[in-house]
């Protein structure tokens, strides 16, 4: 996954299921790249009965890293296993 993180353009991102106790349903992790920094956003994962899928919720936390490797080290500790991630 580090290769995908380091290859991100500013209009791309990665979403992954997280395994966080302080976020609903474990939360989501979003990884992006903007103006030379890697940004990691963690938020709640909320069930939407109308569309029958999980969507992003509140309780946002933001973290910034200078390198993709630093961002990956942070995400690796928080990600749900087995890994479920989407590139967009």
C-alpha positions as CSV (number, residue, x, y, z in Angstrom):
1,X,0.0,0.0,0.0
2,X,3.0,2.3,0.5
3,X,3.5,2.4,-3.3
4,X,-0.1,3.6,-3.8
5,X,0.3,6.3,-1.1
6,X,3.5,7.6,-2.6
7,X,2.0,7.7,-6.1
8,X,-1.1,9.8,-5.1
9,X,-1.9,12.9,-7.0
10,X,-3.8,15.8,-5.4
11,X,-7.1,14.6,-6.9
12,X,-6.7,11.0,-5.6
13,X,-7.0,9.3,-2.3
14,X,-7.3,6.0,-0.4
15,X,-10.1,5.0,1.9
16,X,-9.7,2.1,4.3
17,X,-11.6,0.5,7.1
18,X,-10.1,1.4,10.5
19,X,-10.1,-0.5,13.8
20,X,-10.4,2.4,16.3
21,X,-12.2,2.1,19.6
22,X,-13.1,5.8,19.8
23,X,-14.9,5.9,16.3
24,X,-18.2,4.4,15.4
25,X,-17.9,0.9,13.7
26,X,-14.1,1.3,13.9
27,X,-14.1,4.3,11.6
28,X,-12.7,5.1,8.2
29,X,-9.2,6.2,7.3
30,X,-8.6,8.5,4.4
31,X,-5.2,9.2,2.9
32,X,-4.5,12.0,0.5
33,X,-1.7,14.2,-0.8
34,X,-2.0,18.0,-0.9
35,X,0.7,20.7,-1.5
36,X,3.6,18.4,-0.7
37,X,2.2,16.8,2.4
38,X,0.4,13.6,3.1
39,X,-2.9,14.0,5.0
40,X,-4.6,11.3,7.0
41,X,-8.2,11.8,8.1
42,X,-9.9,9.5,10.6
43,X,-13.7,9.7,11.0
44,X,-16.7,7.7,12.2
45,X,-18.2,5.0,10.0
46,X,-22.0,5.3,10.1
47,X,-24.7,2.9,8.7
48,X,-27.1,4.6,6.4
49,X,-30.3,2.4,6.2
50,X,-31.7,4.3,3.2
51,X,-28.8,3.4,0.9
52,X,-27.9,0.3,2.9
53,X,-24.2,1.0,3.3
54,X,-21.7,2.6,5.6
55,X,-20.9,6.3,5.1
56,X,-18.6,8.8,6.7
57,X,-19.7,10.4,9.9
58,X,-18.3,13.1,12.2
59,X,-15.7,12.9,14.9
60,X,-12.9,13.9,12.4
61,X,-9.2,13.8,13.3
62,X,-6.6,15.2,10.9
63,X,-2.9,14.3,10.8
64,X,-0.2,15.6,8.4
65,X,3.1,13.9,7.4
66,X,6.0,14.9,5.3
67,X,6.5,11.5,3.6
68,X,4.4,8.7,2.5
69,X,6.3,6.3,4.6
70,X,5.5,8.3,7.8
71,X,1.8,8.4,6.8
72,X,1.9,4.6,6.2
73,X,3.5,3.9,9.6
74,X,0.7,5.8,11.3
75,X,-2.1,4.2,9.2
76,X,-0.6,0.7,9.7
77,X,-1.3,0.9,13.5
78,X,-4.9,1.9,13.0
79,X,-6.1,-0.1,10.0
80,X,-8.5,-3.1,10.2
81,X,-7.2,-6.5,9.2
82,X,-7.7,-8.0,6.8
83,X,-7.1,-4.8,4.9
84,X,-10.1,-3.4,3.0
85,X,-9.2,-0.3,1.0
86,X,-10.4,1.6,-2.0
87,X,-8.4,3.9,-4.3
88,X,-10.3,6.8,-5.8
